[in-house]
């Protein structure tokens, strides 16, 4: 079972990477937040890995931090949450904010995430609310106050994300585009149409 990978970053995409380890290329699916922390292509990289083995496929999931991998595994223990949804959750919210939302049973914060409905949010809170408390002691203050955390708040951003996904863009790619828009402009008061237009320019 592959638990980590260390090598040269050959391919860097918002939803996956390929890492060259002594001449062998390993593909791993990643979240948008892991993508944000990756070095440039051609540089050395280290990722924590979860290996998902099924009868028809072996899939690797990569994480820049051990805490993200642990949260991913916890999310997968909840009924109705598979690897794809778990990765999407970690793309839309930081580890610290996720722990806080689960502990405080903040359903509004959770249902604002792509693919998380009310029933799923309730199950997450019931089953993981107590389990995530230990993460508070290991999450850094830098992560808790990362500059892009406010982006996932607000219906306009969520609606813009949904629109981009409906247009055929992968969720992680859409998040990445919206983050880049936020880096250039204050998106809190922007209309949905403006957000979509700016994001499409980034994606062009």
N, C-alpha and C positions, 0 to 999 in steps of 0.2 A: 504494500500500500504506500503510495507516494504521499509524504507529509509536508515536503517543502521542495522548492526548486531554486537553484542558484546558478546563474549563467549569464549569457549575453542576450539582451532584448532584441530579437530579430524583427518582430512585428508588434506594433502597438496600435490597437484599435479601441474605441470606447467600450466595446463589449467583450473583447478577447485579446490575448497576447500569445506570441510564440516565443519560447525561450530556448536558446541553444545551450544544451548541457553536454559538453564534450562531444560535439558533433551530432547529437540527437536533438531534434526539435520537438518540444512539448507545447501543445496548445492548451490554454486554460481560459475558462470564462471568468470575467471579472465584473465588479460593480463600477459605476461611474466614479465613486469616491476613490476606489483603488486606482483607477485610471489617472485621476488627478495627481496621485502621489508617485507615479512612475517616472523614471529617468527618461532621457532621450533614447531613441532607437540606436542600437550599437553600443550602449553602455551596459555595465554590469547591473544585474537586478536580483533581488531575492524576494520570493513570495512564499507565504504559508499556503499549503495546498490541502484541499479536501478531495479525495478520490471517490467518486460515485460509481459503483459497479452495478450494472444491470445485465440482463441476459443478452440484450442487443447492442450495448454500448458501454464504454468506460469513459467517463467525463471528468475532467479536472476543473476545479474551481479555485481561483487564486485570490489571495488577500494580502494587503500590505502590512496588516497588523494581526497579531494573534487574537486580540479581542474581537476583531471583525469575524474571524473564522469561528470562534466560539459562539458568537451571536448567530451566525449563519446556521450552525448545527442546532442551536436551541430553537430557532424559528422552524426548522424542519421537523421538530418533534411535535409540532402542533398540527392537528388534523386539518387538512385542506390547504396546508402550506407546503409546497414543494420547492426544490432548488431554484427554479426560475422565479417564483414569487419572492422567495427569500432574498435572492440577489437584487431583485427590483426594489425591495424594501430598503436594503442597505445602500442602494444608489440614491434614494430620495431623502435619507435622514442620517445624521451622524450617529455613531454608536452611543454617545452620551445622551443625545436627545431621544433616541429610541428607548434607552433604559429609563429615562425620566418619564416618557409618555406611558410606558408599560407599568411603571411603579405607581404613577398617579392615576392610572386608568383614564388617560386622556384620549377618549374615542375620537374626538374631532381631529386631533393631530394624526392619529393613525389612519383614519378613513380618508385623509387628504393625500395619502400615498397611493400611487397608481396600483390598482388591482386589489386593494384592501377594502372590503365592504364592512358593514357594521357587524355582521355575525363573526367574520374573521377577526376583526379588531377585538371583539368581546372575548373570543377564545384566546387570543394572544395575551390579553390582560389577565385572564383567569389562570392560565397555565404558566405564564412566564413572569408575572408581576413580582413574585417573591424571589424568583431565581436570578433576576438580573441585578439585584441590589449589590452583589459583590463586585460588579463591574465599576461602580462608582469610585472605588479605591484605586483602580488601575488606569482609568481614563485620564488623560492629561488635560490641564487647563487650556492648553493651546487648542486642543480639539474641541473643547466645549465652547470656545469662542471663535471658531474658524470663521473667516469673513463671509463665506457663502451660505451659512446656516439659515439665514432669514429667507433665502430664496424659495424654500419649499413651503413657506407659509403664504397664505393668500389664495383665494379662489381663482384670481386671474392667472396666476402662474400654473396652477393645476389644470385649468381649462385650456391654457395654451399648450401644456404638455400633452393633454389628451388629444387635442387637435393635431399635433405633430405626429403622434402615434397613429391616429386614424389616417393620416396622409401616407403612412407606410414606413416611417422612420422608427428604428428600434428605440425602446424607452431610454436606454443608456445614452444613445446618440442625441436624443432630444434633450435630455437633462444637460448634457455637455454643452450643447448650443445655447441653452438658456443661461447656463453659468457664464458663458463668454459674453452674452448680452449684458448680464449684470455687472461684469467687470468694467464695462464701458459706460453704462448708464444706470440711473436709479430706476429700478423696475417696479417699485412698490405701487406707484400710481399710474403705471402704464396700462392702457386698455389692452384687452386680449388680442385685438387685431394688430396692434402695434408690436406686441411681444412676438406674435407669430411671424409678422413680416421681418422683424429684426433677426429672429432665429433662422428663418429661411435664408436670409442673406449670409449668415454664418455657415450654413450647411451647403450653400451653393458652391 
